[in-house]
Amino acid sequence: MVRHLLASAVMAAGLLAACSPGTSATASAQTPAPATAGRHPVSGLEVIDLVVERGTKKLAFKVEVAASPEAQAKGLMFRTSLGDDEGMIFPSAVPEPKSFWMKNTPLSLDIIFIGPDGRITNIAANTVPYSLDSVRSSGLASAVLELRAGRSKELGIVPGDRVSF
């Protein structure tokens, strides 16, 4: 799944990464083993703990960190599965409006935008696989969290909940 920021540099890097002839969709589409602390077996990205706080309830996830422009451009592209308590976080050093698309992403996702205060600003639930339509934050975002589609609703995650990682 690709999370492309609409900043021109990231967009250009993403398009190049998406079109790279060295990337094998077959190799990238492997079903990953459950993520554990350390590195993800498919992406090689660092896996960290993330918590969504719903009042007194704490919902724990293991998420891959897409920290570099290349990792953010690729996102969960070509991935065919994502565990219930797994996801990917896209941190940003500078809060800004964010826009993502689902190019080359066979999984439907919940895309959760996190404001500078660490609270969820909006959720794009059940995104359409492979769509080129932009999914946008409803303001400044300092991070974006992607979970399996429907997971936000299942767990009752809503705007205003706090996210820490």
C-alpha positions in Angstrom: 0.0 0.0 0.0 1.4 3.2 -1.0 0.9 6.3 1.1 1.9 9.1 -1.1 2.2 12.6 0.3 1.3 15.1 -2.2 4.5 17.1 -1.6 6.1 17.0 -5.0 9.4 15.5 -3.8 7.7 12.6 -2.0 5.3 12.1 -4.9 8.1 11.9 -7.4 10.0 9.5 -5.2 6.8 7.4 -4.8 6.1 7.2 -8.5 9.7 6.1 -9.1 9.5 3.5 -6.4 6.1 2.3 -7.7 7.5 1.9 -11.2 10.9 0.5 -10.3 11.6 -2.5 -12.5 13.7 -4.1 -9.7 10.6 -4.6 -7.5 8.9 -7.9 -7.9 5.2 -7.8 -7.0 5.4 -11.6 -6.4 8.2 -11.3 -3.9 6.6 -8.3 -2.2 3.1 -9.9 -1.9 4.3 -12.7 0.4 2.0 -13.3 3.4 4.0 -11.9 6.3 4.6 -13.7 9.6 3.1 -11.9 12.6 5.2 -8.8 13.4 7.3 -8.9 16.5 9.6 -6.3 18.0 12.6 -5.7 15.7 12.2 -5.8 11.9 9.2 -6.8 9.9 9.9 -10.1 7.9 8.5 -8.7 4.6 9.3 -5.0 4.6 12.4 -5.0 6.8 11.1 -1.9 8.5 11.5 -1.4 12.2 8.5 -2.6 14.2 7.4 -0.7 17.3 4.6 -0.6 19.9 1.8 1.8 19.3 -1.2 2.4 21.6 -4.5 4.0 20.9 -6.2 5.3 24.1 -10.0 5.2 24.2 -10.8 6.7 27.5 -9.4 4.2 30.0 -9.0 1.5 27.4 -5.6 1.0 25.7 -5.5 -0.7 22.4 -2.0 -2.1 21.6 -0.6 -2.6 18.1 2.7 -3.6 16.5 3.4 -1.2 13.7 6.0 -0.9 11.0 7.6 2.5 10.9 7.7 4.1 7.4 10.3 6.8 8.3 12.1 7.4 5.1 10.6 9.0 1.9 11.1 5.6 0.2 9.3 3.6 2.9 6.5 6.2 2.9 6.2 6.0 -0.9 5.9 2.2 -0.8 3.9 1.9 2.3 1.9 -1.4 2.3 2.0 -1.6 -1.5 1.5 -5.1 -2.9 0.8 -6.6 0.6 -2.0 -9.1 0.7 -2.5 -9.5 4.5 -2.3 -7.4 7.6 -2.9 -8.9 11.1 -5.6 -7.6 13.4 -3.1 -5.9 15.7 -0.6 -4.8 13.0 -0.3 -1.7 11.0 2.0 0.9 9.6 2.8 4.4 11.0 4.0 7.3 8.8 5.5 9.9 11.1 6.2 13.4 9.9 8.8 15.8 11.4 6.6 18.8 10.4 2.8 18.7 10.8 1.1 19.4 7.5 -2.0 18.4 5.5 -1.6 14.8 4.3 -3.0 13.0 1.3 -2.7 9.3 0.6 -3.9 7.0 -2.2 -4.2 3.2 -2.6 -2.2 2.7 -5.8 -0.9 -0.9 -6.0 -2.5 -1.7 -2.7 -4.7 -4.8 -2.8 -5.8 -4.5 0.9 -8.6 -2.2 2.0 -7.4 -0.1 4.9 -8.5 2.3 7.6 -6.3 5.4 7.2 -6.1 7.3 10.5 -4.8 10.8 10.6 -3.1 12.0 13.8 -2.9 15.7 14.7 0.1 17.5 16.2 -1.5 16.9 19.7 -1.4 13.1 19.2 -5.1 12.9 18.8 -6.9 11.3 15.9 -8.4 14.1 13.6 -10.2 11.9 11.1 -10.4 8.3 9.8 -10.8 7.2 6.2 -12.4 3.9 6.8 -12.5 0.9 4.3 -10.5 2.5 1.6 -10.9 1.2 -2.0 -8.0 -1.1 -3.1 -6.0 0.2 -6.0 -7.8 3.5 -6.0 -6.0 6.6 -7.3 -8.4 8.9 -5.4 -6.8 11.1 -2.7 -7.7 10.4 0.9 -7.0 13.5 2.9 -6.4 14.6 6.5 -9.0 17.2 7.8 -6.2 19.5 9.0 -2.6 19.2 10.0 -1.2 15.7 10.7 2.0 14.7 12.4 1.5 11.0 11.6 -0.8 8.7 9.8 -1.7 5.2 10.9 -2.9 2.4 8.6 -4.8 -0.6 10.0 -6.7 -3.4 8.4 -10.1 -2.1 7.0 -12.9 -2.2 9.5 -10.5 -2.4 12.5 -11.3 1.1 13.7 -15.0 0.4 13.8 -14.5 -3.0 15.5 -12.5 -1.4 18.3 -14.5 1.8 18.5 -11.5 4.0 17.5 -12.8 7.5 16.8 -11.5 11.0 16.2 -10.3 12.5 19.5 -8.7 9.2 20.7 -5.0 9.6 21.6 -2.2 7.8 19.8 1.2 7.2 21.2 4.2 5.5 19.8 
